[in-house]
Amino acid sequence: MANYKIHPSSVISPDIHIADDVEIGPYCLIQGKGFIGKGTFVEGHVTLGSRHGIIEIGENNHFCPGAVIGGAPQDLSYKGEPTKLIIGNNNTFREFSTANLATSKGDGKTEIGNNGYFMAYTHIGHDCKVGNNVTIANNSHLGGHCEIEDGVTIGGVCAFNQFTKVGRGAFVAGSSIVNKDILPFCRAQGTYATIRATNKIGLARKGFSREEIANVHKAIRIIIMGSHTVEEGIERILNECTMSPNIEYFVNFIRSSKRGIAVDRSPKGWQDDE
């Protein structure tokens, strides 16, 4: 016998599997195919899925009133292909937040990890890849194909160009417009956003030792400051920093950047106290 609660005013597709302990409030519309994991709470006036798409929603997620999750991608090339939105566990989508299905241009998946907090009016565009423990504040929007790695915090009223990438543990300050990749472990700000400092407080909260924070800080300063090329900066990092998994990841992030990294090497570009 099913052990979930569905308000009688809500309309649910027969192709959506609903796990135990799910609660769906009044006037919700859940379309297409897929499943909703146990312990998930869907408040009133929420729309999940679309006619052609597939939604895979993990456990203990919370969808607040007005959220539209799994709608068709906002892309003129989309012709109703059965693409997916995949959401992990323990995420909160606040009022009027949106997350779209993928197009068929990539792997056909928009993916959101675990423990995310997406505030009111945030938008996650088609084909985005959002990691674990990501917080996006009110009215910030991701264009299609963006990548937001684990532990990123994004302030309110930010806009991200399609295909931009934000590295692990970064912080993007409010009212920023991002058109290039944001380095891991950094604080970025501005229109257009550039790296302003090392995210030392954030790294300390994530358990980085003082020595590793100093090591990461040195690598960031090498890339950000001076007139050398990026490749020359990488060579200096390899020679001058203590190699660790974080430094190796940092270097690989730079090397794999397709849009270029958001750097301002003028004296005003760096705001750190060292």
VOMARMAR-400314 format. One record per residue (C-alpha): residue number from 1; x, y, z. Coordinates in Angstrom, 2 decimals. Layout:
! VOMARMAR-400314
r seq:NUM; u:X; v:Y; w:Z
...
END
This chain:
! VOMARMAR-400314
r seq:1; u:0.00; v:0.00; w:0.00
r seq:2; u:1.33; v:3.44; w:-0.96
r seq:3; u:2.62; v:5.47; w:1.96
r seq:4; u:2.54; v:9.04; w:0.61
r seq:5; u:0.22; v:12.03; w:0.77
r seq:6; u:-1.18; v:13.78; w:-2.33
r seq:7; u:-3.69; v:16.60; w:-2.09
r seq:8; u:-6.75; v:15.78; w:-4.23
r seq:9; u:-6.44; v:19.03; w:-6.19
r seq:10; u:-3.03; v:18.06; w:-7.60
r seq:11; u:-2.61; v:16.38; w:-11.00
r seq:12; u:0.05; v:13.67; w:-11.28
r seq:13; u:1.17; v:11.86; w:-14.43
r seq:14; u:0.70; v:8.08; w:-14.19
r seq:15; u:4.30; v:7.71; w:-15.40
r seq:16; u:5.75; v:9.38; w:-12.29
r seq:17; u:6.74; v:6.91; w:-9.57
r seq:18; u:6.30; v:8.38; w:-6.09
r seq:19; u:8.26; v:6.86; w:-3.21
r seq:20; u:7.20; v:6.49; w:0.40
r seq:21; u:6.94; v:9.50; w:2.70
r seq:22; u:6.48; v:11.97; w:-0.17
r seq:23; u:4.01; v:14.78; w:0.48
r seq:24; u:2.48; v:16.75; w:-2.40
r seq:25; u:0.41; v:19.79; w:-1.49
r seq:26; u:-2.53; v:21.45; w:-3.28
r seq:27; u:-2.71; v:22.55; w:-6.92
r seq:28; u:0.52; v:20.93; w:-8.07
r seq:29; u:1.12; v:19.69; w:-11.61
r seq:30; u:3.59; v:16.83; w:-12.09
r seq:31; u:4.06; v:15.82; w:-15.73
r seq:32; u:6.08; v:13.49; w:-17.93
r seq:33; u:8.04; v:10.49; w:-16.71
r seq:34; u:10.37; v:9.78; w:-13.81
r seq:35; u:10.33; v:9.44; w:-10.07
r seq:36; u:10.26; v:11.43; w:-6.82
r seq:37; u:12.40; v:10.06; w:-3.99
r seq:38; u:11.24; v:9.38; w:-0.46
r seq:39; u:10.84; v:12.15; w:2.08
r seq:40; u:10.40; v:14.85; w:-0.57
r seq:41; u:7.96; v:17.68; w:0.24
r seq:42; u:6.25; v:19.45; w:-2.66
r seq:43; u:4.32; v:22.46; w:-1.38
r seq:44; u:1.28; v:23.94; w:-3.13
r seq:45; u:1.30; v:25.43; w:-6.65
r seq:46; u:4.51; v:23.65; w:-7.77
r seq:47; u:5.08; v:22.37; w:-11.31
r seq:48; u:7.45; v:19.44; w:-11.79
r seq:49; u:8.40; v:18.01; w:-15.17
r seq:50; u:7.00; v:18.64; w:-18.63
r seq:51; u:5.02; v:16.67; w:-21.16
r seq:52; u:8.02; v:15.17; w:-22.96
r seq:53; u:10.74; v:15.20; w:-20.32
r seq:54; u:12.06; v:12.88; w:-17.63
r seq:55; u:12.63; v:14.02; w:-14.04
r seq:56; u:14.67; v:12.03; w:-11.55
r seq:57; u:14.36; v:13.58; w:-8.10
r seq:58; u:16.22; v:12.11; w:-5.13
r seq:59; u:15.33; v:11.99; w:-1.46
r seq:60; u:14.33; v:14.67; w:1.05
r seq:61; u:14.04; v:17.53; w:-1.41
r seq:62; u:11.80; v:20.53; w:-0.69
r seq:63; u:10.01; v:22.50; w:-3.41
r seq:64; u:8.38; v:25.77; w:-2.32
r seq:65; u:5.28; v:27.42; w:-3.85
r seq:66; u:5.64; v:28.65; w:-7.41
r seq:67; u:8.72; v:26.59; w:-8.24
r seq:68; u:8.81; v:25.27; w:-11.83
r seq:69; u:11.29; v:22.41; w:-11.98
r seq:70; u:11.93; v:20.30; w:-15.06
r seq:71; u:10.28; v:22.58; w:-17.59
r seq:72; u:11.33; v:22.52; w:-21.23
r seq:73; u:14.68; v:24.14; w:-22.04
r seq:74; u:14.58; v:27.74; w:-23.16
r seq:75; u:16.29; v:26.92; w:-26.44
r seq:76; u:14.73; v:27.36; w:-29.87
r seq:77; u:16.31; v:24.12; w:-31.10
r seq:78; u:14.40; v:21.98; w:-28.60
r seq:79; u:11.70; v:19.91; w:-30.31
r seq:80; u:10.34; v:17.85; w:-27.43
r seq:81; u:13.17; v:15.32; w:-27.14
r seq:82; u:12.93; v:13.13; w:-23.97
r seq:83; u:15.80; v:14.79; w:-22.12
r seq:84; u:16.33; v:14.75; w:-18.37
r seq:85; u:16.62; v:16.81; w:-15.21
r seq:86; u:18.40; v:14.86; w:-12.47
r seq:87; u:18.33; v:16.17; w:-8.88
r seq:88; u:20.14; v:14.57; w:-5.94
r seq:89; u:19.17; v:14.58; w:-2.26
r seq:90; u:18.45; v:17.21; w:0.39
r seq:91; u:18.00; v:20.21; w:-1.89
r seq:92; u:15.72; v:23.19; w:-1.28
r seq:93; u:14.16; v:25.15; w:-4.13
r seq:94; u:12.58; v:28.32; w:-2.82
r seq:95; u:9.66; v:30.29; w:-4.22
r seq:96; u:9.51; v:30.72; w:-8.02
r seq:97; u:12.87; v:29.06; w:-8.64
r seq:98; u:13.27; v:27.29; w:-11.99
r seq:99; u:15.45; v:24.49; w:-13.36
r seq:100; u:15.12; v:23.30; w:-16.94
r seq:101; u:15.46; v:20.03; w:-18.77
r seq:102; u:18.49; v:19.58; w:-21.01
r seq:103; u:18.59; v:19.99; w:-24.76
r seq:104; u:19.80; v:17.17; w:-27.00
r seq:105; u:23.01; v:19.07; w:-27.82
r seq:106; u:25.09; v:17.54; w:-25.03
r seq:107; u:24.54; v:14.45; w:-22.89
r seq:108; u:20.81; v:15.18; w:-22.54
r seq:109; u:21.01; v:15.84; w:-18.80
r seq:110; u:20.70; v:18.87; w:-16.57
r seq:111; u:22.21; v:17.71; w:-13.26
r seq:112; u:21.99; v:19.10; w:-9.72
r seq:113; u:23.84; v:17.41; w:-6.85
r seq:114; u:23.08; v:17.13; w:-3.14
r seq:115; u:22.52; v:19.64; w:-0.33
r seq:116; u:21.85; v:22.63; w:-2.57
r seq:117; u:19.95; v:25.74; w:-1.52
r seq:118; u:18.41; v:27.71; w:-4.39
r seq:119; u:16.68; v:30.86; w:-3.23
r seq:120; u:13.67; v:32.67; w:-4.68
r seq:121; u:13.64; v:33.42; w:-8.43
r seq:122; u:16.90; v:31.59; w:-9.13
r seq:123; u:17.22; v:29.93; w:-12.53
r seq:124; u:19.28; v:26.88; w:-13.55
r seq:125; u:19.35; v:26.71; w:-17.32
r seq:126; u:19.36; v:23.72; w:-19.64
r seq:127; u:22.34; v:21.35; w:-19.63
r seq:128; u:23.85; v:22.91; w:-16.49
r seq:129; u:25.92; v:20.80; w:-14.10
r seq:130; u:25.57; v:21.96; w:-10.49
r seq:131; u:27.59; v:20.15; w:-7.82
r seq:132; u:27.05; v:19.42; w:-4.14
r seq:133; u:26.64; v:21.97; w:-1.34
r seq:134; u:25.94; v:24.86; w:-3.71
r seq:135; u:24.05; v:27.95; w:-2.54
r seq:136; u:22.57; v:30.42; w:-5.03
r seq:137; u:20.96; v:33.55; w:-3.60
r seq:138; u:17.84; v:35.33; w:-4.85
r seq:139; u:17.43; v:36.33; w:-8.49
r seq:140; u:20.67; v:34.81; w:-9.78
r seq:141; u:20.53; v:33.06; w:-13.13
r seq:142; u:22.65; v:30.42; w:-14.86
r seq:143; u:22.63; v:30.36; w:-18.64
r seq:144; u:22.69; v:27.05; w:-20.47
r seq:145; u:25.60; v:24.63; w:-20.10
r seq:146; u:27.12; v:26.35; w:-17.03
r seq:147; u:29.17; v:24.28; w:-14.59
r seq:148; u:29.05; v:25.12; w:-10.88
r seq:149; u:31.36; v:22.87; w:-8.88
r seq:150; u:31.05; v:21.67; w:-5.28
r seq:151; u:30.87; v:24.12; w:-2.40
r seq:152; u:30.25; v:27.26; w:-4.49
r seq:153; u:28.30; v:30.19; w:-3.04
r seq:154; u:26.70; v:32.72; w:-5.38
r seq:155; u:25.28; v:36.02; w:-4.13
r seq:156; u:22.04; v:37.60; w:-5.25
r seq:157; u:21.26; v:39.15; w:-8.65
r seq:158; u:24.13; v:37.51; w:-10.52
r seq:159; u:24.06; v:36.49; w:-14.18
r seq:160; u:26.20; v:33.78; w:-15.78
r seq:161; u:26.90; v:33.54; w:-19.50
r seq:162; u:26.33; v:30.20; w:-21.20
r seq:163; u:29.19; v:27.71; w:-20.81
r seq:164; u:30.88; v:29.54; w:-17.93
r seq:165; u:32.40; v:27.48; w:-15.14
r seq:166; u:32.91; v:28.22; w:-11.43
r seq:167; u:35.54; v:26.20; w:-9.60
r seq:168; u:35.19; v:24.36; w:-6.32
r seq:169; u:34.89; v:26.43; w:-3.15
r seq:170; u:34.55; v:29.78; w:-4.94
r seq:171; u:32.39; v:32.72; w:-3.85
r seq:172; u:30.76; v:35.06; w:-6.38
r seq:173; u:29.60; v:38.33; w:-4.82
r seq:174; u:26.15; v:39.74; w:-5.48
r seq:175; u:25.31; v:41.76; w:-8.60
r seq:176; u:28.16; v:40.20; w:-10.58
r seq:177; u:28.01; v:39.30; w:-14.25
r seq:178; u:30.18; v:36.31; w:-15.12
r seq:179; u:31.41; v:35.82; w:-18.66
r seq:180; u:34.64; v:33.89; w:-17.99
r seq:181; u:35.59; v:31.01; w:-15.73
r seq:182; u:35.97; v:31.71; w:-12.01
r seq:183; u:38.98; v:30.02; w:-10.44
r seq:184; u:38.51; v:27.57; w:-7.56
r seq:185; u:38.97; v:28.79; w:-3.99
r seq:186; u:38.55; v:32.46; w:-4.98
r seq:187; u:36.26; v:35.41; w:-4.33
r seq:188; u:35.03; v:37.06; w:-7.52
r seq:189; u:33.08; v:40.25; w:-8.05
r seq:190; u:32.16; v:42.82; w:-10.66
r seq:191; u:30.71; v:43.54; w:-14.07
r seq:192; u:32.31; v:41.64; w:-15.62
r seq:193; u:33.39; v:39.56; w:-12.61
r seq:194; u:37.08; v:39.07; w:-11.95
r seq:195; u:39.03; v:37.36; w:-9.19
r seq:196; u:39.37; v:39.70; w:-6.20
r seq:197; u:40.89; v:37.56; w:-3.43
r seq:198; u:41.36; v:34.09; w:-2.01
r seq:199; u:38.24; v:32.79; w:-0.29
r seq:200; u:40.16; v:32.23; w:2.95
r seq:201; u:37.14; v:32.27; w:5.27
r seq:202; u:35.29; v:29.80; w:3.08
r seq:203; u:38.30; v:27.47; w:2.91
r seq:204; u:38.75; v:27.57; w:6.69
r seq:205; u:35.09; v:26.67; w:7.14
r seq:206; u:35.60; v:23.72; w:4.80
r seq:207; u:38.40; v:22.39; w:7.01
r seq:208; u:41.50; v:23.53; w:5.09
r seq:209; u:44.56; v:23.83; w:7.32
r seq:210; u:46.34; v:27.18; w:7.66
r seq:211; u:49.26; v:25.78; w:5.71
r seq:212; u:47.06; v:24.64; w:2.82
r seq:213; u:45.16; v:27.94; w:2.73
r seq:214; u:48.52; v:29.74; w:2.47
r seq:215; u:49.60; v:27.32; w:-0.25
r seq:216; u:46.42; v:27.87; w:-2.28
r seq:217; u:46.64; v:31.62; w:-1.69
r seq:218; u:50.18; v:31.65; w:-3.11
r seq:219; u:49.05; v:29.80; w:-6.25
r seq:220; u:46.16; v:32.22; w:-6.79
r seq:221; u:48.42; v:35.26; w:-6.38
r seq:222; u:50.89; v:33.85; w:-8.90
r seq:223; u:48.14; v:33.54; w:-11.52
r seq:224; u:46.40; v:36.81; w:-10.74
r seq:225; u:49.32; v:39.20; w:-10.26
r seq:226; u:52.10; v:40.23; w:-12.62
r seq:227; u:52.52; v:40.42; w:-16.38
r seq:228; u:53.42; v:36.81; w:-17.15
r seq:229; u:51.31; v:34.53; w:-19.34
r seq:230; u:49.00; v:31.92; w:-17.86
r seq:231; u:51.37; v:29.15; w:-18.91
r seq:232; u:54.26; v:30.95; w:-17.22
r seq:233; u:52.10; v:31.29; w:-14.12
r seq:234; u:51.36; v:27.57; w:-14.11
r seq:235; u:55.08; v:26.82; w:-14.38
r seq:236; u:55.75; v:29.04; w:-11.37
r seq:237; u:53.05; v:27.30; w:-9.36
r seq:238; u:54.57; v:23.91; w:-10.13
r seq:239; u:57.98; v:25.16; w:-9.03
r seq:240; u:57.08; v:27.37; w:-6.05
r seq:241; u:54.00; v:25.83; w:-4.39
r seq:242; u:53.79; v:22.66; w:-2.36
r seq:243; u:52.11; v:20.10; w:-4.56
r seq:244; u:48.85; v:18.83; w:-3.08
r seq:245; u:45.56; v:17.51; w:-4.48
r seq:246; u:44.16; v:21.08; w:-4.28
r seq:247; u:47.06; v:22.60; w:-6.21
r seq:248; u:46.93; v:19.84; w:-8.81
r seq:249; u:43.18; v:20.41; w:-9.24
r seq:250; u:43.72; v:24.20; w:-9.43
r seq:251; u:46.28; v:23.83; w:-12.24
r seq:252; u:44.09; v:21.36; w:-14.15
r seq:253; u:41.13; v:23.73; w:-13.87
r seq:254; u:43.15; v:26.52; w:-15.51
r seq:255; u:44.45; v:24.23; w:-18.25
r seq:256; u:40.95; v:22.95; w:-19.08
r seq:257; u:39.28; v:26.37; w:-19.20
r seq:258; u:37.56; v:26.98; w:-22.53
r seq:259; u:36.29; v:30.53; w:-22.01
r seq:260; u:39.44; v:31.79; w:-20.26
r seq:261; u:39.78; v:32.74; w:-16.62
r seq:262; u:38.40; v:35.95; w:-15.14
r seq:263; u:41.57; v:37.89; w:-14.32
r seq:264; u:42.18; v:41.61; w:-13.79
r seq:265; u:45.91; v:42.25; w:-13.32
r seq:266; u:45.61; v:45.97; w:-12.70
r seq:267; u:46.49; v:47.17; w:-9.15
r seq:268; u:42.79; v:47.58; w:-8.32
r seq:269; u:42.06; v:44.00; w:-9.34
r seq:270; u:43.33; v:42.36; w:-6.14
r seq:271; u:41.63; v:43.20; w:-2.86
r seq:272; u:43.39; v:40.87; w:-0.46
r seq:273; u:45.12; v:42.17; w:2.67
r seq:274; u:48.47; v:40.57; w:1.87
END
